[in-house]
Amino acid sequence: LRLWREALGDGDNVARAYSIVWGCVAVAFTFLAARRSFGTAPAALGAMAMALASTQLHLAGEIRGYSMLTGLGAVLLWLLAGIDRDGSSPRRTIGVALVMLAMMLTHYFAFFFCSAAMLHLMLQLRGRSRWRMLAAVAAAGLVYLAIWGPFFREQLTHVRNETDAWLIDTEMPHAER
């Protein structure tokens, strides 16, 4: 978002356009991934459902990372569909690792999606392809930890006091109510 705003200017509309572009990426790659796996007609229906989903439309208008995460998730699905159909290649392996890294740097909820994708890949791939994929994703994980690790440690000290304050029950114990 920072590079986007530096290139196109500052303002809410410019920032919202970033989310809208990522929403369009999500729709396009949903179509491409589904077409690889199921054919054109089901892919068109899936892309249409994605484009018209109320959550997708809502998130595309917000200045948050959710649209980017959805778009990157669709790119990852497209890569996985290619691996399922045509097998693993060094280019796809690097693509999966880079997209997973970008997803994890976008939002920590990506951990669950990346874990499911990795489980799928470990069940799908065999031999040298499996080890190559595991090494690439592990390398991406190390890069993620190197980039985000120091900030994560710093944030942990603030979570209890700032982020999850609404979870703390400050009233008398339940038995006394």
CYANA upper distance limits for C-alpha pairs under 8 A (distance plus 0.5 A):
  1 LEU  CA      5 ARG  CA      6.58
  1 LEU  CA     15 ALA  CA      7.64
  1 LEU  CA     18 TYR  CA      7.45
  2 ARG  CA      6 GLU  CA      6.63
  3 LEU  CA      7 ALA  CA      6.59
  4 TRP  CA      8 LEU  CA      6.52
  4 TRP  CA      9 GLY  CA      8.29
  4 TRP  CA     15 ALA  CA      8.32
  4 TRP  CA     18 TYR  CA      7.70
  5 ARG  CA      9 GLY  CA      5.43
  5 ARG  CA     10 ASP  CA      5.89
  5 ARG  CA     11 GLY  CA      8.45
  5 ARG  CA     14 VAL  CA      7.32
  5 ARG  CA     15 ALA  CA      7.22
  6 GLU  CA     10 ASP  CA      7.62
  8 LEU  CA     14 VAL  CA      7.38
  9 GLY  CA     14 VAL  CA      7.28
 10 ASP  CA     14 VAL  CA      6.96
 10 ASP  CA     15 ALA  CA      7.91
 11 GLY  CA     15 ALA  CA      6.82
 12 ASP  CA     16 ARG  CA      6.50
 12 ASP  CA     63 ILE  CA      8.35
 13 ASN  CA     17 ALA  CA      6.57
 14 VAL  CA     18 TYR  CA      7.18
 15 ALA  CA     19 SER  CA      7.52
 15 ALA  CA     63 ILE  CA      6.54
 16 ARG  CA     20 ILE  CA      6.79
 16 ARG  CA     60 ALA  CA      7.85
 16 ARG  CA     61 GLY  CA      6.19
 16 ARG  CA     62 GLU  CA      6.62
 16 ARG  CA     63 ILE  CA      5.96
 17 ALA  CA     21 VAL  CA      6.59
 17 ALA  CA     61 GLY  CA      8.38
 18 TYR  CA     22 TRP  CA      6.93
 18 TYR  CA     63 ILE  CA      8.42
 19 SER  CA     23 GLY  CA      6.66
 19 SER  CA     59 LEU  CA      8.05
 19 SER  CA     60 ALA  CA      5.43
 19 SER  CA     61 GLY  CA      6.94
 19 SER  CA     62 GLU  CA      7.24
 19 SER  CA     63 ILE  CA      6.92
 19 SER  CA     64 ARG  CA      7.82
 19 SER  CA     65 GLY  CA      8.11
 19 SER  CA     67 SER  CA      5.96
 19 SER  CA     68 MET  CA      7.11
 20 ILE  CA     24 CYS  CA      6.79
 20 ILE  CA     60 ALA  CA      5.26
 20 ILE  CA     61 GLY  CA      6.95
 20 ILE  CA     67 SER  CA      7.98
 21 VAL  CA     25 VAL  CA      6.75
 22 TRP  CA     26 ALA  CA      6.70
 22 TRP  CA     60 ALA  CA      7.98
 22 TRP  CA     67 SER  CA      5.98
 22 TRP  CA     68 MET  CA      5.62
 22 TRP  CA     70 THR  CA      8.09
 22 TRP  CA     71 GLY  CA      5.84
 23 GLY  CA     27 VAL  CA      6.93
 23 GLY  CA     56 GLN  CA      7.51
 23 GLY  CA     57 LEU  CA      8.40
 23 GLY  CA     60 ALA  CA      6.05
 23 GLY  CA     67 SER  CA      5.94
 23 GLY  CA     68 MET  CA      7.73
 23 GLY  CA     70 THR  CA      7.77
 23 GLY  CA     71 GLY  CA      6.65
 24 CYS  CA     28 ALA  CA      6.64
 24 CYS  CA     51 ALA  CA      8.35
 24 CYS  CA     71 GLY  CA      8.19
 25 VAL  CA     29 PHE  CA      6.54
 25 VAL  CA     71 GLY  CA      5.80
 25 VAL  CA     74 ALA  CA      8.30
 26 ALA  CA     30 THR  CA      6.43
 26 ALA  CA     50 MET  CA      8.47
 26 ALA  CA     67 SER  CA      8.35
 26 ALA  CA     70 THR  CA      6.43
 26 ALA  CA     71 GLY  CA      4.36
 26 ALA  CA     72 LEU  CA      7.69
 26 ALA  CA     73 GLY  CA      8.08
 26 ALA  CA     74 ALA  CA      5.82
 26 ALA  CA     75 VAL  CA      7.88
 27 VAL  CA     31 PHE  CA      6.84
 27 VAL  CA     47 ALA  CA      5.81
 27 VAL  CA     48 MET  CA      8.22
 27 VAL  CA     50 MET  CA      6.43
 27 VAL  CA     51 ALA  CA      6.37
 27 VAL  CA     71 GLY  CA      8.17
 27 VAL  CA     74 ALA  CA      8.28
 28 ALA  CA     32 LEU  CA      6.84
 28 ALA  CA     47 ALA  CA      7.45
 29 PHE  CA     33 ALA  CA      6.36
 29 PHE  CA     71 GLY  CA      8.03
 29 PHE  CA     74 ALA  CA      5.75
 29 PHE  CA     75 VAL  CA      6.12
 29 PHE  CA     77 LEU  CA      8.36
 29 PHE  CA     78 TRP  CA      6.74
 30 THR  CA     34 ALA  CA      6.54
 30 THR  CA     43 ALA  CA      7.89
 30 THR  CA     46 GLY  CA      7.52
 30 THR  CA     47 ALA  CA      6.24
 30 THR  CA     50 MET  CA      8.19
 30 THR  CA     74 ALA  CA      5.91
 30 THR  CA     75 VAL  CA      8.21
 30 THR  CA     77 LEU  CA      8.04
 30 THR  CA     78 TRP  CA      7.70
 31 PHE  CA     35 ARG  CA      6.47
 31 PHE  CA     43 ALA  CA      5.31
 31 PHE  CA     44 ALA  CA      6.57
 31 PHE  CA     46 GLY  CA      7.07
 31 PHE  CA     47 ALA  CA      5.49
 32 LEU  CA     36 ARG  CA      6.79
 32 LEU  CA     43 ALA  CA      7.64
 32 LEU  CA     78 TRP  CA      6.80
 33 ALA  CA     37 SER  CA      6.99
 33 ALA  CA     43 ALA  CA      8.19
 33 ALA  CA     74 ALA  CA      7.96
 33 ALA  CA     75 VAL  CA      8.39
 33 ALA  CA     77 LEU  CA      6.46
 33 ALA  CA     78 TRP  CA      4.53
 33 ALA  CA     79 LEU  CA      8.05
 33 ALA  CA     81 ALA  CA      6.30
 33 ALA  CA     82 GLY  CA      8.29
 34 ALA  CA     38 PHE  CA      6.07
 34 ALA  CA     39 GLY  CA      7.27
 34 ALA  CA     40 THR  CA      8.21
 34 ALA  CA     42 PRO  CA      7.49
 34 ALA  CA     43 ALA  CA      5.16
 34 ALA  CA     46 GLY  CA      7.80
 34 ALA  CA     78 TRP  CA      8.22
 34 ALA  CA     81 ALA  CA      8.31
 35 ARG  CA     39 GLY  CA      4.80
 35 ARG  CA     40 THR  CA      5.51
 35 ARG  CA     41 ALA  CA      8.39
 35 ARG  CA     42 PRO  CA      7.71
 35 ARG  CA     43 ALA  CA      5.41
 36 ARG  CA     78 TRP  CA      8.25
 36 ARG  CA     81 ALA  CA      6.64
 36 ARG  CA     82 GLY  CA      7.34
 36 ARG  CA     85 ARG  CA      7.86
 37 SER  CA     81 ALA  CA      6.61
 37 SER  CA     85 ARG  CA      7.84
 38 PHE  CA     42 PRO  CA      6.78
 38 PHE  CA     43 ALA  CA      7.35
 39 GLY  CA     43 ALA  CA      6.69
 40 THR  CA     44 ALA  CA      6.56
 41 ALA  CA     45 LEU  CA      6.90
 42 PRO  CA     46 GLY  CA      6.62
 43 ALA  CA     47 ALA  CA      6.56
 44 ALA  CA     48 MET  CA      6.53
 45 LEU  CA     49 ALA  CA      6.60
 46 GLY  CA     50 MET  CA      6.63
 47 ALA  CA     51 ALA  CA      6.53
 48 MET  CA     52 LEU  CA      6.63
 49 ALA  CA     53 ALA  CA      6.38
 50 MET  CA     56 GLN  CA      7.38
 51 ALA  CA     56 GLN  CA      7.39
 51 ALA  CA     57 LEU  CA      7.79
 52 LEU  CA     56 GLN  CA      7.80
 52 LEU  CA     57 LEU  CA      7.39
 53 ALA  CA     57 LEU  CA      6.78
 54 SER  CA     58 HIS  CA      6.53
 55 THR  CA     59 LEU  CA      6.53
 56 GLN  CA     60 ALA  CA      6.54
 56 GLN  CA     67 SER  CA      8.06
 57 LEU  CA     61 GLY  CA      7.20
 58 HIS  CA     62 GLU  CA      7.39
 59 LEU  CA     64 ARG  CA      8.22
 59 LEU  CA     66 TYR  CA      6.97
 59 LEU  CA     67 SER  CA      6.45
 60 ALA  CA     67 SER  CA      6.17
 65 GLY  CA     69 LEU  CA      6.65
 65 GLY  CA    106 THR  CA      6.69
 65 GLY  CA    107 HIS  CA      7.42
 66 TYR  CA     70 THR  CA      6.65
 66 TYR  CA    107 HIS  CA      8.23
 67 SER  CA     71 GLY  CA      6.61
 68 MET  CA     72 LEU  CA      6.57
 68 MET  CA    106 THR  CA      7.83
 69 LEU  CA     73 GLY  CA      6.49
 69 LEU  CA    103 MET  CA      6.35
 69 LEU  CA    106 THR  CA      6.82
 69 LEU  CA    107 HIS  CA      7.48
 69 LEU  CA    110 ALA  CA      7.86
 70 THR  CA     74 ALA  CA      6.76
 71 GLY  CA     75 VAL  CA      6.86
 72 LEU  CA     76 LEU  CA      6.68
 72 LEU  CA     99 VAL  CA      6.93
 72 LEU  CA    102 ALA  CA      8.06
 72 LEU  CA    103 MET  CA      6.77
 73 GLY  CA     77 LEU  CA      6.73
 73 GLY  CA    103 MET  CA      7.84
 73 GLY  CA    113 PHE  CA      8.24
 74 ALA  CA     78 TRP  CA      6.71
 75 VAL  CA     79 LEU  CA      6.82
 75 VAL  CA     99 VAL  CA      7.96
 76 LEU  CA     80 LEU  CA      6.64
 76 LEU  CA     96 VAL  CA      6.84
 76 LEU  CA     99 VAL  CA      6.87
 76 LEU  CA    100 MET  CA      7.99
 77 LEU  CA     81 ALA  CA      6.55
 78 TRP  CA     82 GLY  CA      6.79
 79 LEU  CA     83 ILE  CA      6.79
 79 LEU  CA     92 ARG  CA      7.00
 79 LEU  CA     95 GLY  CA      7.89
 79 LEU  CA     96 VAL  CA      7.14
 80 LEU  CA     84 ASP  CA      6.59
 80 LEU  CA     96 VAL  CA      8.39
 80 LEU  CA    117 ALA  CA      8.29
 80 LEU  CA    121 LEU  CA      8.29
 81 ALA  CA     85 ARG  CA      6.61
 82 GLY  CA     86 ASP  CA      6.14
 82 GLY  CA     87 GLY  CA      7.42
 82 GLY  CA     88 SER  CA      8.47
 83 ILE  CA     87 GLY  CA      4.84
 83 ILE  CA     88 SER  CA      5.50
 83 ILE  CA     89 SER  CA      8.35
 83 ILE  CA     92 ARG  CA      7.80
 84 ASP  CA     88 SER  CA      8.45
 84 ASP  CA    124 GLN  CA      7.78
 88 SER  CA     92 ARG  CA      6.79
 88 SER  CA     93 THR  CA      7.19
 88 SER  CA    125 LEU  CA      8.17
 88 SER  CA    129 SER  CA      6.80
 89 SER  CA     93 THR  CA      6.57
 89 SER  CA    129 SER  CA      8.26
 90 PRO  CA     94 ILE  CA      6.67
 91 ARG  CA     95 GLY  CA      6.57
 92 ARG  CA     96 VAL  CA      6.57
 93 THR  CA     97 ALA  CA      6.84
 93 THR  CA    132 ARG  CA      7.87
 93 THR  CA    133 MET  CA      6.10
 93 THR  CA    136 ALA  CA      7.30
 94 ILE  CA     98 LEU  CA      6.60
 94 ILE  CA    136 ALA  CA      7.03
 95 GLY  CA     99 VAL  CA      6.53
 96 VAL  CA    100 MET  CA      6.53
 96 VAL  CA    137 VAL  CA      8.04
 97 ALA  CA    101 LEU  CA      6.63
 97 ALA  CA    133 MET  CA      8.36
 97 ALA  CA    136 ALA  CA      6.22
 97 ALA  CA    137 VAL  CA      5.32
 97 ALA  CA    139 ALA  CA      8.44
 97 ALA  CA    140 ALA  CA      6.22
 98 LEU  CA    102 ALA  CA      6.65
 98 LEU  CA    140 ALA  CA      7.29
 99 VAL  CA    103 MET  CA      6.55
100 MET  CA    104 MET  CA      6.66
100 MET  CA    110 ALA  CA      8.50
100 MET  CA    114 CYS  CA      6.72
100 MET  CA    137 VAL  CA      8.12
100 MET  CA    140 ALA  CA      8.01
101 LEU  CA    105 LEU  CA      6.68
101 LEU  CA    140 ALA  CA      6.12
101 LEU  CA    141 GLY  CA      7.38
101 LEU  CA    143 VAL  CA      8.35
101 LEU  CA    144 TYR  CA      6.86
102 ALA  CA    106 THR  CA      6.60
103 MET  CA    107 HIS  CA      6.90
103 MET  CA    110 ALA  CA      6.21
104 MET  CA    108 TYR  CA      6.07
104 MET  CA    109 PHE  CA      8.12
104 MET  CA    110 ALA  CA      5.87
104 MET  CA    111 PHE  CA      6.87
104 MET  CA    144 TYR  CA      7.85
105 LEU  CA    144 TYR  CA      7.50
105 LEU  CA    148 TRP  CA      8.06
106 THR  CA    110 ALA  CA      8.30
109 PHE  CA    113 PHE  CA      8.03
110 ALA  CA    114 CYS  CA      6.46
111 PHE  CA    115 SER  CA      6.44
112 PHE  CA    116 ALA  CA      6.76
113 PHE  CA    117 ALA  CA      6.70
114 CYS  CA    118 MET  CA      6.52
115 SER  CA    119 LEU  CA      6.65
116 ALA  CA    120 HIS  CA      6.71
117 ALA  CA    121 LEU  CA      6.70
118 MET  CA    122 MET  CA      6.59
119 LEU  CA    123 LEU  CA      6.76
120 HIS  CA    124 GLN  CA      6.49
121 LEU  CA    125 LEU  CA      6.23
121 LEU  CA    130 ARG  CA      7.93
121 LEU  CA    133 MET  CA      8.48
122 MET  CA    126 ARG  CA      8.15
122 MET  CA    130 ARG  CA      6.70
125 LEU  CA    129 SER  CA      6.57
125 LEU  CA    130 ARG  CA      5.49
126 ARG  CA    130 ARG  CA      5.69
127 GLY  CA    131 TRP  CA      7.20
128 ARG  CA    132 ARG  CA      6.57
129 SER  CA    133 MET  CA      6.62
130 ARG  CA    134 LEU  CA      6.61
131 TRP  CA    135 ALA  CA      6.54
132 ARG  CA    136 ALA  CA      6.66
133 MET  CA    137 VAL  CA      6.61
134 LEU  CA    138 ALA  CA      6.46
135 ALA  CA    139 ALA  CA      6.54
136 ALA  CA    140 ALA  CA      6.75
137 VAL  CA    141 GLY  CA      6.60
138 ALA  CA    142 LEU  CA      6.75
139 ALA  CA    143 VAL  CA      6.79
140 ALA  CA    144 TYR  CA      6.62
141 GLY  CA    145 LEU  CA      6.70
142 LEU  CA    146 ALA  CA      6.59
143 VAL  CA    147 ILE  CA      6.63
144 TYR  CA    148 TRP  CA      6.27
144 TYR  CA    149 GLY  CA      7.93
145 LEU  CA    149 GLY  CA      5.16
146 ALA  CA    150 PRO  CA      8.07
148 TRP  CA    152 PHE  CA      6.51
149 GLY  CA    153 ARG  CA      6.81
150 PRO  CA    154 GLU  CA      6.94
151 PHE  CA    155 GLN  CA      6.61
152 PHE  CA    156 LEU  CA      6.72
153 ARG  CA    157 THR  CA      7.59
154 GLU  CA    158 HIS  CA      7.88
155 GLN  CA    159 VAL  CA      6.79
156 LEU  CA    160 ARG  CA      8.30
158 HIS  CA    162 GLU  CA      6.34
158 HIS  CA    163 THR  CA      7.74
159 VAL  CA    163 THR  CA      5.37
159 VAL  CA    164 ASP  CA      6.72
160 ARG  CA    164 ASP  CA      6.05
160 ARG  CA    165 ALA  CA      6.95
161 ASN  CA    165 ALA  CA      6.45
164 ASP  CA    168 ILE  CA      7.78
172 MET  CA    176 GLU  CA      7.07
172 MET  CA    177 ARG  CA      7.48
173 PRO  CA    177 ARG  CA      7.41
